[in-house]
Amino acid sequence: MSRYLTLSALAVLFLFPLVWSGYASLEDPSNYVEMAAFGEGVGTYAANSVLVSAMTVAGTLVVSALGGYGFARFDFPGKNVLFLATLAILMVPYATILIPLYVLLGYLGLQNSLVGLSLVFVMFQLPFALFMMRNAFEALPRELEEAALVDGCGTFRAFSRILLKAVRPALVTVGLFAFLASWNDFFAPLILLNDGASFTLPVAVVSMTQRAFGAVDYGMLQAGVMVMAVPCLVLFIVLQRHYVRGFMSGALRG
Protein backbone atom coordinates (compact mmCIF):
# COMPACT_ATOMS: atom_id res chain seq x y z
CA MET A 1 0.00 0.00 0.00
CA SER A 2 2.78 2.42 0.90
CA ARG A 3 4.34 1.88 -2.53
CA TYR A 4 1.10 2.87 -4.28
CA LEU A 5 0.76 5.93 -2.07
CA THR A 6 4.32 6.95 -2.89
CA LEU A 7 3.77 6.45 -6.62
CA SER A 8 0.49 8.38 -6.45
CA ALA A 9 2.19 11.24 -4.65
CA LEU A 10 4.96 11.33 -7.26
CA ALA A 11 2.38 11.28 -10.07
CA VAL A 12 0.57 14.25 -8.54
CA LEU A 13 3.88 16.05 -8.07
CA PHE A 14 4.88 15.63 -11.69
CA LEU A 15 1.42 16.29 -13.15
CA PHE A 16 0.68 19.39 -11.07
CA PRO A 17 2.71 21.84 -13.25
CA LEU A 18 0.99 20.56 -16.39
CA VAL A 19 -2.48 20.78 -14.83
CA TRP A 20 -1.69 24.26 -13.57
CA SER A 21 -0.53 25.33 -17.04
CA GLY A 22 -3.74 24.01 -18.56
CA TYR A 23 -5.85 25.85 -15.99
CA ALA A 24 -3.91 29.11 -16.47
CA SER A 25 -4.21 28.88 -20.25
CA LEU A 26 -7.99 28.41 -20.08
CA GLU A 27 -8.63 31.35 -17.74
CA ASP A 28 -8.71 33.50 -20.87
CA PRO A 29 -9.68 31.36 -23.91
CA SER A 30 -8.81 34.26 -26.20
CA ASN A 31 -5.15 33.29 -25.65
CA TYR A 32 -5.62 30.38 -28.03
CA VAL A 33 -7.39 32.57 -30.60
CA GLU A 34 -4.62 35.16 -30.49
CA MET A 35 -1.95 32.45 -30.65
CA ALA A 36 -3.58 30.86 -33.71
CA ALA A 37 -3.47 34.19 -35.55
CA PHE A 38 0.07 35.19 -34.57
CA GLY A 39 2.59 35.74 -37.37
CA GLU A 40 2.42 32.99 -39.95
CA GLY A 41 -0.18 31.13 -37.89
CA VAL A 42 0.39 28.51 -35.24
CA GLY A 43 -0.36 25.81 -37.84
CA THR A 44 2.73 26.84 -39.83
CA TYR A 45 4.97 26.72 -36.76
CA ALA A 46 3.51 23.38 -35.69
CA ALA A 47 4.07 21.99 -39.20
CA ASN A 48 7.69 23.16 -39.06
CA SER A 49 8.17 21.41 -35.71
CA VAL A 50 6.54 18.23 -37.01
CA LEU A 51 8.76 18.24 -40.11
CA VAL A 52 11.95 18.86 -38.14
CA SER A 53 11.05 16.20 -35.57
CA ALA A 54 10.15 13.67 -38.27
CA MET A 55 13.44 14.21 -40.12
CA THR A 56 15.38 14.05 -36.86
CA VAL A 57 13.71 10.81 -35.78
CA ALA A 58 14.16 9.22 -39.22
CA GLY A 59 17.81 10.28 -39.50
CA THR A 60 18.63 9.21 -35.96
CA LEU A 61 16.99 5.80 -36.36
CA VAL A 62 18.68 5.05 -39.68
CA VAL A 63 22.17 6.12 -38.63
CA SER A 64 22.02 4.65 -35.12
CA ALA A 65 20.55 1.33 -36.27
CA LEU A 66 23.18 0.84 -38.97
CA GLY A 67 25.97 2.17 -36.77
CA GLY A 68 24.89 0.19 -33.72
CA TYR A 69 24.73 -3.00 -35.79
CA GLY A 70 28.17 -2.33 -37.22
CA PHE A 71 29.73 -1.67 -33.83
CA ALA A 72 28.06 -4.74 -32.31
CA ARG A 73 28.72 -7.29 -35.05
CA PHE A 74 31.85 -6.28 -36.99
CA ASP A 75 35.50 -5.78 -36.07
CA PHE A 76 37.47 -3.12 -37.92
CA PRO A 77 40.53 -0.97 -37.19
CA GLY A 78 39.83 1.91 -34.85
CA LYS A 79 36.41 0.56 -33.84
CA ASN A 80 36.69 1.43 -30.15
CA VAL A 81 38.36 4.77 -30.85
CA LEU A 82 35.59 5.75 -33.26
CA PHE A 83 32.89 4.72 -30.79
CA LEU A 84 34.53 6.69 -27.98
CA ALA A 85 34.92 9.69 -30.28
CA THR A 86 31.19 9.56 -30.98
CA LEU A 87 30.42 9.40 -27.27
CA ALA A 88 32.78 12.34 -26.71
CA ILE A 89 30.20 14.60 -28.40
CA LEU A 90 28.36 14.43 -25.06
CA MET A 91 31.24 16.28 -23.42
CA VAL A 92 31.06 19.22 -25.81
CA PRO A 93 28.90 22.06 -24.43
CA TYR A 94 25.83 22.27 -26.63
CA ALA A 95 25.75 26.04 -27.00
CA THR A 96 29.44 26.48 -27.82
CA ILE A 97 29.34 24.82 -31.23
CA LEU A 98 26.09 26.23 -32.62
CA ILE A 99 27.84 29.22 -34.20
CA PRO A 100 30.48 27.04 -35.92
CA LEU A 101 27.67 24.75 -37.07
CA TYR A 102 25.80 27.79 -38.42
CA VAL A 103 28.89 28.72 -40.47
CA LEU A 104 29.28 25.13 -41.67
CA LEU A 105 25.64 24.97 -42.74
CA GLY A 106 26.28 28.15 -44.74
CA TYR A 107 29.04 26.41 -46.70
CA LEU A 108 26.64 23.51 -47.36
CA GLY A 109 23.83 25.80 -48.45
CA LEU A 110 21.65 24.75 -45.51
CA GLN A 111 21.51 27.95 -43.46
CA ASN A 112 17.99 28.92 -42.37
CA SER A 113 16.89 25.45 -43.42
CA LEU A 114 14.74 22.94 -41.56
CA VAL A 115 16.85 20.19 -43.13
CA GLY A 116 20.02 21.75 -41.73
CA LEU A 117 18.41 22.11 -38.31
CA SER A 118 17.36 18.46 -38.31
CA LEU A 119 20.90 17.39 -39.23
CA VAL A 120 22.20 19.28 -36.19
CA PHE A 121 19.65 17.53 -33.98
CA VAL A 122 20.63 14.15 -35.43
CA MET A 123 24.29 14.84 -34.62
CA PHE A 124 23.50 15.62 -30.99
CA GLN A 125 21.32 12.51 -30.67
CA LEU A 126 23.92 10.13 -32.11
CA PRO A 127 25.98 9.43 -28.94
CA PHE A 128 23.00 8.23 -26.91
CA ALA A 129 21.35 6.54 -29.90
CA LEU A 130 24.48 4.64 -30.95
CA PHE A 131 25.10 3.55 -27.38
CA MET A 132 21.56 2.23 -27.08
CA MET A 133 21.54 0.44 -30.41
CA ARG A 134 24.98 -1.11 -30.04
CA ASN A 135 24.04 -2.61 -26.69
CA ALA A 136 20.65 -3.70 -28.03
CA PHE A 137 22.28 -5.63 -30.89
CA GLU A 138 24.93 -7.06 -28.57
CA ALA A 139 22.16 -8.41 -26.33
CA LEU A 140 20.79 -10.50 -29.22
CA PRO A 141 22.18 -14.04 -29.56
CA ARG A 142 24.37 -14.44 -32.62
CA GLU A 143 22.57 -17.71 -33.32
CA LEU A 144 19.54 -15.69 -34.42
CA GLU A 145 21.50 -14.03 -37.18
CA GLU A 146 23.41 -17.20 -38.09
CA ALA A 147 20.15 -19.11 -38.52
CA ALA A 148 18.91 -16.44 -40.93
CA LEU A 149 22.15 -16.62 -42.92
CA VAL A 150 21.89 -20.40 -43.12
CA ASP A 151 18.33 -20.05 -44.45
CA GLY A 152 19.65 -17.98 -47.34
CA CYS A 153 19.29 -14.41 -46.05
CA GLY A 154 22.09 -12.01 -46.81
CA THR A 155 23.57 -9.84 -44.09
CA PHE A 156 21.42 -6.82 -44.90
CA ARG A 157 18.27 -8.89 -45.27
CA ALA A 158 18.87 -10.60 -41.92
CA PHE A 159 19.45 -7.17 -40.39
CA SER A 160 16.32 -5.56 -41.86
CA ARG A 161 13.90 -8.51 -41.65
CA ILE A 162 14.88 -10.13 -38.33
CA LEU A 163 17.27 -8.16 -36.15
CA LEU A 164 15.45 -4.83 -36.42
CA LYS A 165 12.25 -6.46 -35.21
CA ALA A 166 14.12 -7.94 -32.26
CA VAL A 167 15.44 -4.53 -31.17
CA ARG A 168 12.15 -2.67 -31.72
CA PRO A 169 11.91 -1.48 -28.07
CA ALA A 170 15.34 0.13 -28.34
CA LEU A 171 14.35 1.75 -31.64
CA VAL A 172 11.21 3.18 -30.04
CA THR A 173 13.25 4.52 -27.13
CA VAL A 174 15.78 6.18 -29.43
CA GLY A 175 13.03 7.60 -31.63
CA LEU A 176 11.11 8.96 -28.66
CA PHE A 177 14.19 10.68 -27.25
CA ALA A 178 14.98 12.16 -30.66
CA PHE A 179 11.43 13.45 -31.04
CA LEU A 180 11.30 15.05 -27.60
CA ALA A 181 14.71 16.69 -28.04
CA SER A 182 13.89 18.18 -31.45
CA TRP A 183 10.28 19.11 -30.62
CA ASN A 184 11.13 21.02 -27.44
CA ASP A 185 14.49 22.57 -28.32
CA PHE A 186 14.54 26.35 -28.35
CA PHE A 187 18.17 27.41 -28.58
CA ALA A 188 19.25 25.67 -31.82
CA PRO A 189 16.26 26.94 -33.89
CA LEU A 190 16.79 30.41 -32.45
CA ILE A 191 20.40 30.46 -33.68
CA LEU A 192 20.09 28.50 -36.92
CA LEU A 193 16.81 29.94 -38.27
CA ASN A 194 16.33 33.61 -39.18
CA ASP A 195 13.13 33.50 -41.23
CA GLY A 196 9.92 33.86 -39.24
CA ALA A 197 8.11 31.48 -41.58
CA SER A 198 10.61 28.74 -40.69
CA PHE A 199 10.35 29.09 -36.91
CA THR A 200 9.47 26.04 -34.86
CA LEU A 201 6.91 26.11 -32.05
CA PRO A 202 9.31 26.88 -29.14
CA VAL A 203 10.71 29.98 -30.88
CA ALA A 204 7.25 31.09 -32.02
CA VAL A 205 5.78 30.69 -28.53
CA VAL A 206 8.51 32.83 -26.97
CA SER A 207 8.08 35.46 -29.70
CA MET A 208 4.31 35.67 -29.31
CA THR A 209 4.50 36.07 -25.53
CA GLN A 210 6.89 39.05 -25.59
CA ARG A 211 5.30 42.39 -24.82
CA ALA A 212 6.56 45.97 -24.51
CA PHE A 213 9.38 46.72 -22.05
CA GLY A 214 10.19 43.03 -21.61
CA ALA A 215 6.80 42.09 -20.18
CA VAL A 216 5.61 38.52 -20.68
CA ASP A 217 2.05 37.46 -21.46
CA TYR A 218 1.88 34.46 -19.13
CA GLY A 219 -1.58 33.41 -20.28
CA MET A 220 -0.34 33.17 -23.85
CA LEU A 221 2.79 31.41 -22.62
CA GLN A 222 0.77 28.74 -20.82
CA ALA A 223 -1.38 28.24 -23.91
CA GLY A 224 1.77 27.69 -25.94
CA VAL A 225 3.08 25.25 -23.35
CA MET A 226 -0.10 23.20 -23.62
CA VAL A 227 0.05 23.13 -27.42
CA MET A 228 3.63 21.86 -27.22
CA ALA A 229 3.06 19.42 -24.36
CA VAL A 230 -0.02 17.54 -25.59
CA PRO A 231 1.69 15.78 -28.56
CA CYS A 232 4.56 14.71 -26.27
CA LEU A 233 2.14 13.27 -23.72
CA VAL A 234 0.09 11.42 -26.32
CA LEU A 235 3.16 9.95 -27.98
CA PHE A 236 4.68 8.87 -24.68
CA ILE A 237 1.44 7.22 -23.53
CA VAL A 238 1.04 5.35 -26.84
CA LEU A 239 4.67 4.14 -26.86
CA GLN A 240 5.11 3.71 -23.12
CA ARG A 241 5.14 -0.10 -23.22
CA HIS A 242 7.88 -0.23 -25.85
CA TYR A 243 9.79 2.58 -24.16
CA VAL A 244 9.92 0.74 -20.82
CA ARG A 245 10.90 -2.51 -22.54
CA GLY A 246 13.71 -0.68 -24.29
CA PHE A 247 15.33 0.01 -20.94
CA MET A 248 14.33 -3.21 -19.18
CA SER A 249 15.37 -5.67 -21.90
CA GLY A 250 19.07 -5.05 -21.52
CA ALA A 251 19.47 -2.22 -24.02
CA LEU A 252 21.57 -0.32 -21.50
CA ARG A 253 23.68 -3.28 -20.52
CA GLY A 254 27.39 -2.50 -20.26
C-alpha positions in Angstrom: 0.0 0.0 0.0 2.8 2.4 0.9 4.3 1.9 -2.5 1.1 2.9 -4.3 0.8 5.9 -2.1 4.3 6.9 -2.9 3.8 6.5 -6.6 0.5 8.4 -6.5 2.2 11.2 -4.6 5.0 11.3 -7.3 2.4 11.3 -10.1 0.6 14.2 -8.5 3.9 16.1 -8.1 4.9 15.6 -11.7 1.4 16.3 -13.1 0.7 19.4 -11.1 2.7 21.8 -13.3 1.0 20.6 -16.4 -2.5 20.8 -14.8 -1.7 24.3 -13.6 -0.5 25.3 -17.0 -3.7 24.0 -18.6 -5.8 25.8 -16.0 -3.9 29.1 -16.5 -4.2 28.9 -20.2 -8.0 28.4 -20.1 -8.6 31.3 -17.7 -8.7 33.5 -20.9 -9.7 31.4 -23.9 -8.8 34.3 -26.2 -5.2 33.3 -25.7 -5.6 30.4 -28.0 -7.4 32.6 -30.6 -4.6 35.2 -30.5 -2.0 32.4 -30.7 -3.6 30.9 -33.7 -3.5 34.2 -35.6 0.1 35.2 -34.6 2.6 35.7 -37.4 2.4 33.0 -40.0 -0.2 31.1 -37.9 0.4 28.5 -35.2 -0.4 25.8 -37.8 2.7 26.8 -39.8 5.0 26.7 -36.8 3.5 23.4 -35.7 4.1 22.0 -39.2 7.7 23.2 -39.1 8.2 21.4 -35.7 6.5 18.2 -37.0 8.8 18.2 -40.1 12.0 18.9 -38.1 11.0 16.2 -35.6 10.2 13.7 -38.3 13.4 14.2 -40.1 15.4 14.1 -36.9 13.7 10.8 -35.8 14.2 9.2 -39.2 17.8 10.3 -39.5 18.6 9.2 -36.0 17.0 5.8 -36.4 18.7 5.0 -39.7 22.2 6.1 -38.6 22.0 4.7 -35.1 20.6 1.3 -36.3 23.2 0.8 -39.0 26.0 2.2 -36.8 24.9 0.2 -33.7 24.7 -3.0 -35.8 28.2 -2.3 -37.2 29.7 -1.7 -33.8 28.1 -4.7 -32.3 28.7 -7.3 -35.1 31.8 -6.3 -37.0 35.5 -5.8 -36.1 37.5 -3.1 -37.9 40.5 -1.0 -37.2 39.8 1.9 -34.8 36.4 0.6 -33.8 36.7 1.4 -30.2 38.4 4.8 -30.8 35.6 5.8 -33.3 32.9 4.7 -30.8 34.5 6.7 -28.0 34.9 9.7 -30.3 31.2 9.6 -31.0 30.4 9.4 -27.3 32.8 12.3 -26.7 30.2 14.6 -28.4 28.4 14.4 -25.1 31.2 16.3 -23.4 31.1 19.2 -25.8 28.9 22.1 -24.4 25.8 22.3 -26.6 25.7 26.0 -27.0 29.4 26.5 -27.8 29.3 24.8 -31.2 26.1 26.2 -32.6 27.8 29.2 -34.2 30.5 27.0 -35.9 27.7 24.7 -37.1 25.8 27.8 -38.4 28.9 28.7 -40.5 29.3 25.1 -41.7 25.6 25.0 -42.7 26.3 28.1 -44.7 29.0 26.4 -46.7 26.6 23.5 -47.4 23.8 25.8 -48.5 21.7 24.8 -45.5 21.5 28.0 -43.5 18.0 28.9 -42.4 16.9 25.4 -43.4 14.7 22.9 -41.6 16.8 20.2 -43.1 20.0 21.7 -41.7 18.4 22.1 -38.3 17.4 18.5 -38.3 20.9 17.4 -39.2 22.2 19.3 -36.2 19.7 17.5 -34.0 20.6 14.1 -35.4 24.3 14.8 -34.6 23.5 15.6 -31.0 21.3 12.5 -30.7 23.9 10.1 -32.1 26.0 9.4 -28.9 23.0 8.2 -26.9 21.3 6.5 -29.9 24.5 4.6 -31.0 25.1 3.5 -27.4 21.6 2.2 -27.1 21.5 0.4 -30.4 25.0 -1.1 -30.0 24.0 -2.6 -26.7 20.7 -3.7 -28.0 22.3 -5.6 -30.9 24.9 -7.1 -28.6 22.2 -8.4 -26.3 20.8 -10.5 -29.2 22.2 -14.0 -29.6 24.4 -14.4 -32.6 22.6 -17.7 -33.3 19.5 -15.7 -34.4 21.5 -14.0 -37.2 23.4 -17.2 -38.1 20.1 -19.1 -38.5 18.9 -16.4 -40.9 22.1 -16.6 -42.9 21.9 -20.4 -43.1 18.3 -20.0 -44.4 19.6 -18.0 -47.3 19.3 -14.4 -46.1 22.1 -12.0 -46.8 23.6 -9.8 -44.1 21.4 -6.8 -44.9 18.3 -8.9 -45.3 18.9 -10.6 -41.9 19.5 -7.2 -40.4 16.3 -5.6 -41.9 13.9 -8.5 -41.6 14.9 -10.1 -38.3 17.3 -8.2 -36.2 15.5 -4.8 -36.4 12.2 -6.5 -35.2 14.1 -7.9 -32.3 15.4 -4.5 -31.2 12.2 -2.7 -31.7 11.9 -1.5 -28.1 15.3 0.1 -28.3 14.3 1.8 -31.6 11.2 3.2 -30.0 13.3 4.5 -27.1 15.8 6.2 -29.4 13.0 7.6 -31.6 11.1 9.0 -28.7 14.2 10.7 -27.2 15.0 12.2 -30.7 11.4 13.4 -31.0 11.3 15.0 -27.6 14.7 16.7 -28.0 13.9 18.2 -31.4 10.3 19.1 -30.6 11.1 21.0 -27.4 14.5 22.6 -28.3 14.5 26.4 -28.4 18.2 27.4 -28.6 19.2 25.7 -31.8 16.3 26.9 -33.9 16.8 30.4 -32.5 20.4 30.5 -33.7 20.1 28.5 -36.9 16.8 29.9 -38.3 16.3 33.6 -39.2 13.1 33.5 -41.2 9.9 33.9 -39.2 8.1 31.5 -41.6 10.6 28.7 -40.7 10.3 29.1 -36.9 9.5 26.0 -34.9 6.9 26.1 -32.1 9.3 26.9 -29.1 10.7 30.0 -30.9 7.3 31.1 -32.0 5.8 30.7 -28.5 8.5 32.8 -27.0 8.1 35.5 -29.7 4.3 35.7 -29.3 4.5 36.1 -25.5 6.9 39.0 -25.6 5.3 42.4 -24.8 6.6 46.0 -24.5 9.4 46.7 -22.1 10.2 43.0 -21.6 6.8 42.1 -20.2 5.6 38.5 -20.7 2.1 37.5 -21.5 1.9 34.5 -19.1 -1.6 33.4 -20.3 -0.3 33.2 -23.9 2.8 31.4 -22.6 0.8 28.7 -20.8 -1.4 28.2 -23.9 1.8 27.7 -25.9 3.1 25.3 -23.3 -0.1 23.2 -23.6 0.0 23.1 -27.4 3.6 21.9 -27.2 3.1 19.4 -24.4 0.0 17.5 -25.6 1.7 15.8 -28.6 4.6 14.7 -26.3 2.1 13.3 -23.7 0.1 11.4 -26.3 3.2 10.0 -28.0 4.7 8.9 -24.7 1.4 7.2 -23.5 1.0 5.4 -26.8 4.7 4.1 -26.9 5.1 3.7 -23.1 5.1 -0.1 -23.2 7.9 -0.2 -25.8 9.8 2.6 -24.2 9.9 0.7 -20.8 10.9 -2.5 -22.5 13.7 -0.7 -24.3 15.3 0.0 -20.9 14.3 -3.2 -19.2 15.4 -5.7 -21.9 19.1 -5.0 -21.5 19.5 -2.2 -24.0 21.6 -0.3 -21.5 23.7 -3.3 -20.5 27.4 -2.5 -20.3 
